[in-house]
């Protein structure tokens, strides 16, 4: 047979082991959730930073082109040769100033549709070496089918769409440089005139994307609205131009904020944000790198828990000799008292410290129950009339409301308010002791008539009764009986404090018009004051 000490030690160790196991499981779940949340926040923060940098770059170019476009719309008055050439020259000056203030511009141009003018072609300026813009010979548009949007895209696409547009990367004409461009079509009185636009270096965008590097092997890439990859740091230009390789990986085009997908048999997690160019910036990282972080934390948690368990075993072995069965019973009894159950009695089995403590506990419970009864009497009883007071009345109403909120519904009930008339006159003329007799006599009359209903003194000269069950069914009869009792007391009373004169008002709970218990109380109070006014008129 195991000793109490051995049993308690074993129980303590098992309990701690179970608690640690539960704590480890909950901690592991919390750590995993926290790591995944941190990963998502990290990816989103990097994506938001990249979005702001790229949008600032795109927006500066688009804003510059829009400024020139606005000037062109206001300046272009005629398509005649000399006037059109003068317009182009004015635009050239505006465009030169605007392009110098815009970072990363590789070329800018204003090209006139040959269908509008065969002589006025527009202009094209380039800055390939970063030393400044130089005018370049313009592309001969007449060599291309301008209805074919796959060729000469910087001209044919805005002409076809009729709106400003960002184009996916392409090799610019005659320069053999990969660029991005923003182009705005020009119209004069509904006639397509040409295109103003800027081309920016593809490598500038690539550097901004390359700077986004989450974790160890994460990266960012850009795809267009059609799901085709525009730039990817792990793909060559040949792969980006390969129709079979430039499509965004399956699952990456979901609209959810956090995306999980598999690419080349590697599970990955990504977030994305839209760019002002209409493209989409994606930041992705292998899921294994995210998991590695919380795996390390869980390993550390297991090590710490194992060390803690060893210390608990040693401590339990030292302390378990002081724990006994009566002590556990005493603890349980204390918990019962804490929960509000005072009908607890412990059996005193020993004469040691635990037995003395058990006896003291029993005496404490006895005294505590007496104190509670006294406190209840003081807290909820009226010292003058011995009926319940306003606090008890409010608790009674709260119990009614609680029953209703718990779905039990409000049972039929009525509230009756009473107000003792002329109390102030009696107090002033005959003294407060006679006023107290007047209140006691009035309270006794109320209790006599409504003998099966709780009666409360809710103010100096006000009382209330709540009628339920049998007395609720006889409420009208009881109210008449009360009026008659008051009338009889006034008739036989010799002294003013013996002639009871009480105004009363009764309200019946009606679920169709009463949303809560307070509605009935307010209506009873109002009816009582109406009765009080009627009595004054009658007198």
VEXZAVO-622480 format. One line per 8 residues: number of its first residue (from 1); their letters; for each residue y, z, x of C-alpha. Coordinates in nm, 2 decimals. Example, Ala and Ser with C-alpha at 12.3 -4.5 7.8 and 13.67 -1.06 7.14 Angstrom:
BEGIN
1 = AS = -0.45 0.78 1.23; -0.11 0.71 1.37 $
***
This chain:
BEGIN
1 = XXXXXXXX = 0.00 0.00 0.00; 0.34 -0.10 0.13; 0.61 0.17 0.16; 0.93 0.15 -0.03; 1.10 0.06 0.29; 0.87 -0.23 0.35; 0.90 -0.35 -0.01; 1.27 -0.33 -0.01 $
9 = XXXXXXXX = 1.29 -0.50 0.33; 1.07 -0.78 0.22; 1.26 -0.81 -0.11; 1.60 -0.82 0.08; 1.48 -1.08 0.33; 1.34 -1.30 0.06; 1.65 -1.26 -0.15; 1.87 -1.35 0.15 $
17 = XXXXXXXX = 1.65 -1.64 0.24; 1.67 -1.78 -0.11; 2.05 -1.72 -0.12; 2.08 -1.90 0.22; 1.87 -2.18 0.10; 2.08 -2.23 -0.21; 2.40 -2.19 -0.01; 2.27 -2.45 0.24 $
25 = XXXXXXXX = 2.19 -2.70 -0.03; 2.52 -2.64 -0.20; 2.70 -2.65 0.13; 2.52 -2.97 0.23; 2.62 -3.13 -0.10; 2.98 -3.01 -0.05; 2.99 -3.13 0.31; 2.85 -3.47 0.21 $
33 = XXXXXXXX = 3.10 -3.50 -0.07; 3.39 -3.40 0.16; 3.28 -3.64 0.43; 3.26 -3.93 0.19; 3.60 -3.83 0.04; 3.75 -3.81 0.39; 3.60 -4.15 0.48; 3.74 -4.31 0.17 $
41 = XXXXXXXX = 4.08 -4.16 0.24; 4.07 -4.28 0.60; 3.97 -4.63 0.50; 4.24 -4.64 0.23; 4.51 -4.50 0.46; 4.43 -4.77 0.72; 4.42 -5.03 0.45; 4.75 -4.92 0.31 $
49 = XXXXXXXX = 4.91 -4.92 0.66; 4.77 -5.27 0.72; 4.89 -5.38 0.38; 5.24 -5.26 0.45; 5.25 -5.43 0.79; 5.12 -5.76 0.66; 5.33 -5.76 0.35; 5.64 -5.69 0.55 $
57 = XXXXXXXX = 5.55 -5.99 0.77; 5.47 -6.21 0.47; 5.77 -6.09 0.26; 6.02 -6.16 0.54; 5.90 -6.52 0.56; 5.89 -6.57 0.18; 6.23 -6.41 0.14; 6.38 -6.65 0.41 $
65 = XXXXXXXX = 6.23 -6.95 0.24; 6.35 -6.83 -0.10; 6.70 -6.79 0.04; 6.70 -7.15 0.16; 6.54 -7.26 -0.17; 6.82 -7.09 -0.37; 7.08 -7.27 -0.15; 6.91 -7.60 -0.21 $
73 = XXXXXXXX = 6.90 -7.55 -0.58; 7.27 -7.48 -0.59; 7.38 -7.75 -0.34; 7.17 -8.05 -0.45; 7.38 -8.24 -0.69; 7.28 -8.61 -0.63; 6.98 -8.81 -0.50; 7.21 -9.09 -0.37 $
81 = XXXXXXXX = 7.16 -9.17 0.00; 7.48 -9.04 0.16; 7.51 -8.74 -0.07; 7.15 -8.65 -0.02; 7.18 -8.68 0.36; 7.49 -8.46 0.35; 7.29 -8.21 0.14; 7.00 -8.21 0.39 $
89 = XXXXXXXX = 7.25 -8.15 0.68; 7.40 -7.85 0.51; 7.06 -7.72 0.44; 6.97 -7.77 0.81; 7.25 -7.53 0.91; 7.15 -7.27 0.66; 6.78 -7.30 0.75; 6.85 -7.26 1.13 $
97 = XXXXXXXX = 7.04 -6.93 1.07; 6.77 -6.80 0.84; 6.48 -6.89 1.07; 6.64 -6.72 1.37; 6.66 -6.39 1.17; 6.29 -6.42 1.07; 6.02 -6.29 1.31; 5.71 -6.49 1.39 $
105 = XXXXXXXX = 5.83 -6.83 1.26; 5.65 -7.12 1.43; 5.81 -7.41 1.23; 6.04 -7.47 0.94; 6.11 -7.79 0.75; 6.27 -7.96 0.46; 6.09 -8.27 0.37; 6.21 -8.53 0.11 $
113 = XXXXXXXX = 5.95 -8.71 -0.10; 5.95 -9.09 0.00; 5.95 -9.17 -0.37; 6.30 -9.02 -0.39; 6.45 -9.17 -0.08; 6.30 -9.40 0.19; 6.59 -9.34 0.43; 6.64 -8.96 0.40 $
121 = XXXXXXXX = 6.32 -8.79 0.53; 6.45 -8.44 0.59; 6.38 -8.24 0.91; 6.12 -8.04 1.10; 6.19 -7.78 1.37; 5.93 -7.61 1.59; 5.93 -7.32 1.83; 5.59 -7.33 2.01 $
129 = XXXXXXXX = 5.70 -7.17 2.34; 5.92 -6.89 2.19; 6.22 -7.03 2.37; 6.40 -7.15 2.05; 6.37 -7.41 1.78; 6.38 -7.78 1.86; 6.38 -8.07 1.62; 6.04 -8.25 1.60 $
137 = XXXXXXXX = 5.97 -8.59 1.47; 5.87 -8.56 1.11; 5.53 -8.65 0.98; 5.51 -8.99 0.81; 5.43 -8.89 0.45; 5.38 -9.25 0.34; 5.06 -9.26 0.54; 4.90 -9.00 0.30 $
145 = XXXXXXXX = 4.81 -9.00 -0.07; 5.05 -8.73 -0.19; 4.84 -8.69 -0.50; 4.54 -8.57 -0.29; 4.59 -8.19 -0.24; 4.33 -8.18 0.03; 4.56 -8.37 0.28; 4.91 -8.27 0.39 $
153 = XXXXXXXX = 4.86 -7.95 0.20; 5.20 -7.81 0.29; 5.35 -8.09 0.09; 5.09 -8.19 -0.17; 5.00 -7.84 -0.29; 5.35 -7.72 -0.39; 5.42 -8.07 -0.54; 5.10 -8.04 -0.75 $
161 = XXXXXXXX = 5.14 -7.68 -0.86; 5.52 -7.69 -0.91; 5.57 -7.34 -0.77; 5.61 -7.15 -0.45; 5.28 -7.09 -0.28; 5.12 -6.93 0.03; 4.85 -7.17 0.18; 4.53 -7.06 0.35 $
169 = XXXXXXXX = 4.53 -7.13 0.73; 4.52 -7.49 0.84; 4.58 -7.70 1.15; 4.95 -7.81 1.14; 5.02 -8.19 1.17; 5.07 -8.33 1.52; 5.08 -7.98 1.68; 4.71 -7.88 1.67 $
177 = XXXXXXXX = 4.81 -7.52 1.59; 4.65 -7.30 1.33; 4.92 -7.17 1.10; 4.99 -7.00 0.76; 5.27 -7.14 0.55; 5.49 -7.05 0.26; 5.63 -7.35 0.07; 5.87 -7.39 -0.23 $
185 = XXXXXXXX = 5.90 -7.72 -0.42; 6.25 -7.86 -0.47; 6.36 -8.02 -0.80; 6.68 -8.20 -0.91; 6.72 -8.23 -1.29; 6.34 -8.22 -1.34; 6.26 -8.47 -1.06; 6.05 -8.35 -0.77 $
193 = XXXXXXXX = 6.26 -8.40 -0.45; 6.06 -8.24 -0.17; 5.95 -7.91 -0.01; 6.11 -7.64 0.19; 5.88 -7.42 0.39; 5.80 -7.21 0.70; 5.48 -7.19 0.91; 5.39 -6.87 1.09 $
201 = XXXXXXXX = 5.15 -6.83 1.38; 4.79 -6.75 1.26; 4.74 -6.53 1.57; 5.03 -6.30 1.47; 4.84 -6.21 1.15; 4.52 -6.18 1.34; 4.67 -5.92 1.58; 4.79 -5.71 1.28 $
209 = XXXXXXXX = 4.44 -5.72 1.13; 4.27 -5.65 1.47; 4.47 -5.33 1.50; 4.29 -5.18 1.20; 3.98 -5.01 1.35; 3.82 -4.73 1.15; 3.56 -4.52 1.32; 3.37 -4.68 1.61 $
217 = XXXXXXXX = 3.27 -5.02 1.49; 3.47 -5.06 1.17; 3.71 -5.35 1.13; 3.93 -5.53 0.88; 3.93 -5.89 0.75; 4.12 -6.10 0.50; 3.98 -6.33 0.23; 4.17 -6.54 -0.02 $
225 = XXXXXXXX = 4.17 -6.53 -0.40; 3.87 -6.76 -0.41; 3.66 -6.53 -0.20; 3.67 -6.74 0.12; 3.74 -6.55 0.44; 4.08 -6.64 0.60; 4.04 -6.42 0.91; 3.76 -6.21 1.05 $
233 = XXXXXXXX = 3.76 -6.05 1.39; 3.39 -6.10 1.43; 3.39 -6.47 1.34; 3.49 -6.77 1.54; 3.71 -7.05 1.41; 3.41 -7.27 1.38; 3.24 -7.01 1.16; 3.55 -6.97 0.95 $
241 = XXXXXXXX = 3.55 -7.35 0.89; 3.17 -7.35 0.81; 3.12 -7.37 0.44; 2.81 -7.16 0.46; 2.96 -6.88 0.66; 3.32 -6.83 0.54; 3.23 -6.69 0.20; 3.30 -6.32 0.15 $
249 = XXXXXXXX = 2.97 -6.11 0.17; 2.81 -6.05 -0.17; 2.94 -5.74 -0.34; 3.28 -5.74 -0.16; 3.47 -5.90 -0.45; 3.42 -5.61 -0.69; 3.73 -5.46 -0.85; 3.64 -5.10 -0.78 $
257 = XXXXXXXX = 3.85 -4.91 -0.53; 3.55 -4.81 -0.32; 3.29 -5.08 -0.24; 2.94 -5.04 -0.09; 2.75 -5.36 0.01; 2.50 -5.48 0.26; 2.58 -5.74 0.53; 2.33 -5.86 0.79 $
265 = XXXXXXXX = 2.09 -5.58 0.67; 2.36 -5.32 0.75; 2.48 -5.09 0.47; 2.86 -5.07 0.47; 3.15 -4.91 0.28; 3.48 -5.07 0.23; 3.82 -5.04 0.05; 4.06 -5.33 -0.03 $
273 = XXXXXXXX = 4.41 -5.39 -0.13; 4.60 -5.70 -0.24; 4.85 -5.87 -0.02; 5.17 -6.03 -0.13; 5.04 -6.37 -0.01; 4.77 -6.35 -0.28; 4.50 -6.27 -0.03; 4.30 -5.95 0.00 $
281 = XXXXXXXX = 4.28 -5.71 0.29; 3.94 -5.54 0.34; 3.87 -5.24 0.56; 3.50 -5.18 0.62; 3.28 -4.95 0.83; 2.90 -4.91 0.86; 2.77 -4.63 0.62; 2.57 -4.49 0.91 $
289 = XXXXXXXX = 2.89 -4.39 1.09; 3.02 -4.20 0.79; 2.68 -4.03 0.74; 2.66 -3.93 1.10; 2.96 -3.71 1.06; 2.83 -3.50 0.78; 2.48 -3.50 0.93; 2.62 -3.32 1.23 $
297 = XXXXXXXX = 2.80 -3.07 1.01; 2.47 -2.99 0.82; 2.28 -2.94 1.15; 2.55 -2.69 1.26; 2.52 -2.52 0.92; 2.14 -2.49 0.96; 2.18 -2.34 1.30; 2.43 -2.08 1.19 $
305 = XXXXXXXX = 2.22 -2.00 0.88; 1.91 -1.94 1.09; 2.10 -1.70 1.32; 2.25 -1.52 1.02; 1.90 -1.48 0.87; 1.77 -1.31 1.19; 2.06 -1.06 1.17; 1.99 -1.00 0.80 $
313 = XXXXXXXX = 1.63 -0.92 0.87; 1.72 -0.66 1.14; 1.99 -0.51 0.92; 1.76 -0.50 0.61; 1.49 -0.32 0.82; 1.74 -0.05 0.92; 1.90 0.00 0.58; 1.61 -0.04 0.34 $
321 = XXXXXXXX = 1.48 0.32 0.41; 1.79 0.44 0.22; 1.72 0.23 -0.09; 1.50 0.38 -0.37; 1.39 0.28 -0.71; 1.62 0.54 -0.89; 1.91 0.40 -0.70; 1.84 0.05 -0.84 $
329 = XXXXXXXX = 1.81 0.20 -1.19; 2.14 0.37 -1.13; 2.30 0.04 -1.03; 2.16 -0.13 -1.33; 2.30 0.15 -1.56; 2.64 0.11 -1.39; 2.64 -0.26 -1.46; 2.56 -0.19 -1.83 $
337 = XXXXXXXX = 2.86 0.05 -1.85; 3.07 -0.21 -1.68; 2.97 -0.46 -1.95; 3.08 -0.22 -2.22; 2.74 -0.06 -2.31; 2.79 0.32 -2.30; 2.46 0.41 -2.46; 2.29 0.45 -2.13 $
345 = XXXXXXXX = 2.08 0.75 -2.03; 1.91 0.79 -1.69; 1.60 1.01 -1.65; 1.64 1.26 -1.37; 1.32 1.25 -1.18; 1.41 1.40 -0.84; 1.62 1.68 -0.71; 1.75 1.49 -0.40 $
353 = XXXXXXXX = 2.08 1.32 -0.36; 1.97 1.04 -0.60; 1.87 1.29 -0.86; 2.21 1.48 -0.83; 2.39 1.14 -0.86; 2.18 1.06 -1.17; 2.28 1.38 -1.34; 2.64 1.33 -1.25 $
361 = XXXXXXXX = 2.62 0.98 -1.39; 2.48 1.10 -1.72; 2.76 1.36 -1.75; 3.02 1.09 -1.67; 2.89 0.86 -1.94; 2.90 1.15 -2.19; 3.26 1.23 -2.10; 3.36 0.87 -2.09 $
369 = XXXXXXXX = 3.23 0.81 -2.45; 3.44 1.11 -2.56; 3.75 0.98 -2.38; 3.70 0.63 -2.54; 3.68 0.78 -2.88; 3.99 0.98 -2.83; 4.17 0.68 -2.68; 4.07 0.47 -2.98 $
377 = XXXXXXXX = 4.20 0.73 -3.21; 4.53 0.75 -3.02; 4.56 0.38 -2.97; 4.47 0.25 -3.32; 4.53 0.55 -3.55; 4.86 0.65 -3.71; 4.93 1.02 -3.64; 5.12 1.08 -3.96 $
385 = XXXXXXXX = 4.90 0.92 -4.22; 4.56 0.91 -4.04; 4.51 0.55 -4.13; 4.49 0.27 -3.87; 4.81 0.14 -3.71; 4.97 -0.19 -3.63; 4.76 -0.25 -3.32; 4.44 -0.21 -3.52 $
393 = XXXXXXXX = 4.59 -0.45 -3.78; 4.65 -0.71 -3.51; 4.30 -0.67 -3.37; 4.15 -0.71 -3.72; 4.34 -1.04 -3.76; 4.22 -1.15 -3.42; 3.86 -1.09 -3.52; 3.91 -1.30 -3.83 $
401 = XXXXXXXX = 4.06 -1.58 -3.62; 3.78 -1.55 -3.36; 3.52 -1.59 -3.64; 3.70 -1.90 -3.75; 3.72 -2.05 -3.40; 3.35 -1.99 -3.34; 3.27 -2.21 -3.64; 3.18 -1.93 -3.88 $
409 = XXXXXXXX = 3.48 -2.00 -4.10; 3.71 -1.76 -4.27; 3.55 -1.56 -4.55; 3.75 -1.52 -4.87; 4.01 -1.25 -4.82; 4.35 -1.14 -4.94; 4.64 -0.95 -4.76; 4.85 -0.70 -4.95 $
417 = XXXXXXXX = 5.17 -0.57 -4.80; 5.34 -0.25 -4.92; 5.70 -0.12 -4.86; 5.81 0.23 -4.95; 6.14 0.21 -5.13; 6.42 0.47 -5.08; 6.26 0.62 -4.76; 6.60 0.62 -4.58 $
425 = XXXXXXXX = 6.77 0.79 -4.88; 6.51 1.07 -4.88; 6.53 1.11 -4.50; 6.91 1.12 -4.51; 6.94 1.36 -4.81; 6.64 1.59 -4.78; 6.53 1.56 -4.42; 6.26 1.37 -4.23 $
433 = XXXXXXXX = 5.99 1.62 -4.32; 6.04 1.52 -4.69; 6.03 1.16 -4.59; 5.70 1.22 -4.41; 5.56 1.38 -4.73; 5.68 1.07 -4.92; 5.50 0.84 -4.68; 5.18 1.05 -4.69 $
441 = XXXXXXXX = 5.18 1.04 -5.07; 5.24 0.67 -5.08; 4.96 0.61 -4.82; 4.72 0.83 -5.01; 4.79 0.63 -5.33; 4.72 0.30 -5.14; 4.40 0.44 -5.00; 4.29 0.58 -5.33 $
449 = XXXXXXXX = 4.33 0.24 -5.51; 4.20 0.02 -5.23; 3.93 0.27 -5.13; 3.69 0.01 -4.99; 3.95 -0.19 -4.79; 4.10 -0.11 -4.44; 4.45 0.02 -4.48; 4.70 0.00 -4.19 $
457 = XXXXXXXX = 5.05 0.15 -4.13; 5.22 -0.15 -3.97; 5.58 -0.01 -3.97; 5.79 0.29 -4.05; 5.77 0.25 -4.42; 5.53 -0.05 -4.44; 5.15 -0.06 -4.50; 4.90 -0.33 -4.53 $
465 = XXXXXXXX = 4.55 -0.37 -4.68; 4.30 -0.65 -4.63; 4.08 -0.71 -4.93; 3.73 -0.86 -4.90; 3.40 -0.88 -5.08; 3.41 -0.67 -5.40; 3.77 -0.56 -5.38; 3.88 -0.92 -5.32 $
473 = XXXXXXXX = 3.71 -1.02 -5.64; 3.89 -0.73 -5.82; 4.23 -0.79 -5.64; 4.44 -0.85 -5.95; 4.28 -0.55 -6.13; 4.35 -0.33 -5.83; 4.70 -0.45 -5.80; 4.77 -0.36 -6.16 $
481 = XXXXXXXX = 4.60 -0.02 -6.11; 4.82 0.04 -5.81; 5.14 -0.04 -6.00; 5.02 0.20 -6.28; 4.95 0.48 -6.03; 5.30 0.44 -5.88; 5.45 0.45 -6.23; 5.25 0.76 -6.32 $
489 = XXXXXXXX = 5.36 0.94 -6.00; 5.72 0.86 -6.07; 5.69 0.99 -6.42; 5.54 1.33 -6.33; 5.71 1.38 -5.99; 5.96 1.66 -5.99; 6.11 1.60 -5.65; 6.23 1.26 -5.52 $
497 = XXXXXXXX = 5.97 1.26 -5.25; 5.70 1.30 -5.51; 5.82 1.00 -5.71; 5.64 0.72 -5.53; 5.83 0.38 -5.55; 5.64 0.11 -5.36; 5.71 -0.27 -5.35; 5.40 -0.48 -5.29 $
505 = XXXXXXXX = 5.30 -0.84 -5.23; 4.95 -1.00 -5.22; 4.86 -1.33 -5.07; 4.51 -1.49 -5.11; 4.37 -1.71 -4.83; 4.37 -2.07 -4.94; 4.21 -2.31 -4.69; 4.39 -2.60 -4.84 $
513 = XXXXXXXX = 4.74 -2.46 -4.75; 4.67 -2.20 -4.49; 4.61 -2.33 -4.14; 4.56 -1.99 -3.99; 4.55 -1.62 -4.07; 4.92 -1.57 -4.00; 5.01 -1.81 -4.28; 4.85 -1.56 -4.53 $
521 = XXXXXXXX = 5.02 -1.27 -4.36; 5.36 -1.44 -4.38; 5.31 -1.53 -4.74; 5.21 -1.17 -4.83; 5.52 -1.04 -4.66; 5.74 -1.28 -4.85; 5.59 -1.19 -5.18; 5.64 -0.82 -5.10 $
529 = XXXXXXXX = 6.01 -0.87 -5.04; 6.03 -1.08 -5.36; 5.88 -0.78 -5.55; 6.12 -0.55 -5.38; 6.42 -0.75 -5.50; 6.27 -0.77 -5.85; 6.24 -0.39 -5.86; 6.60 -0.34 -5.75 $
537 = XXX = 6.72 -0.57 -6.03; 6.51 -0.38 -6.28; 6.66 -0.05 -6.17 $
***
